[in-house]
Structure formats: C-alpha cells, structure tokens
C-alpha cells in the first residue's frame, strides 16, 4: 500500500518537474480542473441568482460583523469561521448581491485548490469528473454562494485527505504538511465537531502508522482553527463541556438516531427537515443518493485490483465518518450536512465511472460509454430541476421577510429597534433591528426586559394568526399582515 502511494507521488513529482519545462503539460494537468471550478462559479451566479435574500442561519452569521443590523444571538453549536469569512464584505456593505458574488468566486477558487491537491494521486480526468459530480449537485450549487459553513468543511476535508496522503509518502513535502494544517484549520474554523469527524480516519491512520509529522501538522491545524470556539466556550457558555451539552440539546440530543430516511426526504429541496415528515421525493430524485455508496465501494474494488488501495480508501473512509453523525446520531436532516461526504466520495465514484467506460473490451466500450453518459445527463437534469425549485421557493420566503421588514418600517419600527416572535431573527436583520426570544434555542431575554425595552425604543412582536400574543404585548397596537399579526409599541412606533 505504501509502495504504490510512493510510486504515484514520485511520478507526480516528476510530472511537476516536466511541467516547469513545458507549460503545455502544466495546462493539461490543471486546465480541466480550472474549467470545472469556473463552470461551478458561473452556475452559481446564473442559477442561484445573487439577489436571493439571506436565509435564517445566514442572517445570524452575517450579523456578527454586519453594517446592516446588530449581532443576532449566537447559539452554542455555531462557530464564527463563516462570519469572519464574509466580514470583508458584510462589515461595510449591506448588498446581498455583492456578498453572493464574493462567495461564488471564493468557493470556485477553493474547489480548484482542493482538486489540485490530488494531482498525481488520481488521473486528471478522474479529478475533473469528481469535481464536476460534486459541483453539479443541487445542494453544492445552492450553498456555495451562501454564508453557511458546510461547503467550506467539504473543500477543507477534500484538501486535507490529499495533503495527508502526500505527507504520508514524503515527510519532507512541506507544501503537503502546511496544506494539511491549513485544511484542518479551515474545517475547525467553520465547524469544529465536523472537522473531527471528517479527519478521524487520518488521525487513526497517523497514530497506527506512527506518522508523527503529519499527525502534528494536522492536530496543529485543528487546534488553531478551533481555538476561538473553545475560548468562547469558557468566556460565554460556561465551559467546553457545557457548550457541547448545550449544542447537543439544541440539536435534539445527540445519540442513536437513524436519520437515513430523513436525509432522503430532504433531497427534494428542503433546507431543513425538522420535524422530517411527509412523503418521500420521487424515486428519480433520490436514486443518485442510493447508488452513491455502491459506486464508491466499486471504486474501492477497482483501486484494490490496481494496487492503489490507500489513495481511494482514505477519502472513502473520511467521507463515511463525516456522514456518520448526520445519518445515525441526529434526529433531523438538512442536505447541507452531508456536503463533506459528497466531496470525498466523489473521488472513488468518479474513478469507478471512468473505469466503466475504459475497462471493457472494444466491442462493449461504446455501450458502457452510452449508458454512463445517459445516466449522468439524467442526473444533471434532476439536479437542475430540484435546484430551480428550491431557489424559487426560497426566494419567495425571503421576499416575505423583506415585506414584513418594510411594514415594520412603515409602522415606525426602525433602527434602533427590537423584534421578537415568529421568524424574529431574519426579519429583524432585514429591518435593521435587534432580535430577542424568551424561550427556545435562541432564548436570550425575558418578558420583563422586552417590556422595558419598549419604553425606550420601538419593539415589535410577530405572532402567527390564531395564536395569542405574549402577555407583555396584549395591550399593544397590532396590524394583520398575511399569516402574521404585528404587535408594536415604543416611543416612535406608529408615529
């Protein structure tokens, strides 16, 4: 196993030396990967249009360093990596379009760098196909330009696996070692617990094989990326154990929960499936998800026969551990949770597909090529249909939040102001207000504090039709707005 990896990496280094003397070879090695990344960026800008408003979680992350609204309550499971990533835009501009373009460009560059790290470990055609498979998933395209952390964990995990294999083969490869540290830091910066699950096989293999230098660099990256989250746990959450406990409670209590069916239900375009009820999407929407592990295992079988086991087994194992907590330890589902697994599994799947169209004899090769091409074309059509439906529905929801914010301004509830109640966090952000809750996962205030705030600034409470307002708001003025009633009070409200 080690010998085959070393041989491939020696070949890769020779190839790189040749690239330096022949620019054409270098373009052939990276051109297809750059094309995939560019197509991914362009597809985000064209399909997930930059004008789509910010989502619930996005408003939390963006508000931490935003010029548009005060920082929203930051619950225990969240990490500030994505907030810092978007801060160069959000700190001075309230333009959602500008933020989307910025993230689309960054996500395309990140995909290119992650795929490039695998050069020499897999043929370029396999890497280009793997990148295309991952980048064409509706969930990848949908979340690539959004201020959400999951995509960045995915590209970090993809790069980390490649850098680990390179460092394992040559401890003197400083680029691989520092790349491993940077990838680990990126993942932990975004979602510390996800970073641990995604790198668990790397940590185990490093300990088993006594790969002390790769282990040290990976741990350094993970620790440096998670440092802020750990420090914040002691400063604001009662300690690390308490923050982990609170995070578990917010997620419904981590334990043995089989969420496979929940993930299947979410594939139809549900951003959050909680509670995850209702009918399954049509089989044509879910078939790719069901065959994904089969093709990944077939890719491993092909690698074993070719004596390239380690190069395929590492991303397969990392993808499996990255997916495990979201398939078997959480009581709800969101398709973005599995992005790291999709990125890693795309490599053995692509290797399997390339093998199918190149391995058969001359007579059967056109048949295999036709079947694979038809399968991929159908897959792309389904992904586009789900993406278009998801973007349209999401855009309508976010326009509804914007209309509510506009109505709040019309009622005199404008900055500085406070919004509580139904969908308070995103609507408050759109209105430029603070948000507050007295119960639930985002509880950060009390009824007495909210009532007192109404004597100093405009306050609005959003109540769905048919429900009673909280006691502090029952004497306030109210207006109906669609399925909501807006109760409002304060010095400037209604003026």
Secondary structure, DSSP 8 states (H G I E B T S, - for coil): -HHHHHHHHHHHHHHHHHHHH-HHHHHHHHHHHHHHHHHHHHHHHHHTTTT----HHHHHHHHTT-SSS------TT--SHHHHHHHHHHTT---HHHHHHHHHHHHHHHHHHHHHTTBTTB-HHHHHHHHHHHHTSHHHHHHHTSS-SHHHHHHHHHHHHHHHHHHHH-TT-HHHHHHHHHHHHHHHHH-HHHHHHHHHHHHHHHHHHT-HHHHHHHHHHHHHHHHHHHHHHHHHSSSHHHHHHHHHHHTT--SSB--HHHHHHHTTT-S-BSS--S----HHHHHHHHHHHHHHHHHHHHHHHTT-HHHHHHHHHHHHHHHHHHHHB-SSB-GGGGHHHHHHHHHHHHHHHHHHHHHS-HHHHHHHHHHHHHHHHHHHHHHHHHHHHHHHHHHHHHHHHHHHHHHHHHTT--SSEEEEETTHHHHHHHHT-EEE-SSSTT----HHHHHHHTTTSEEEEEEETTS---GGGTTSEEEEETTEEEEEESSSTT-
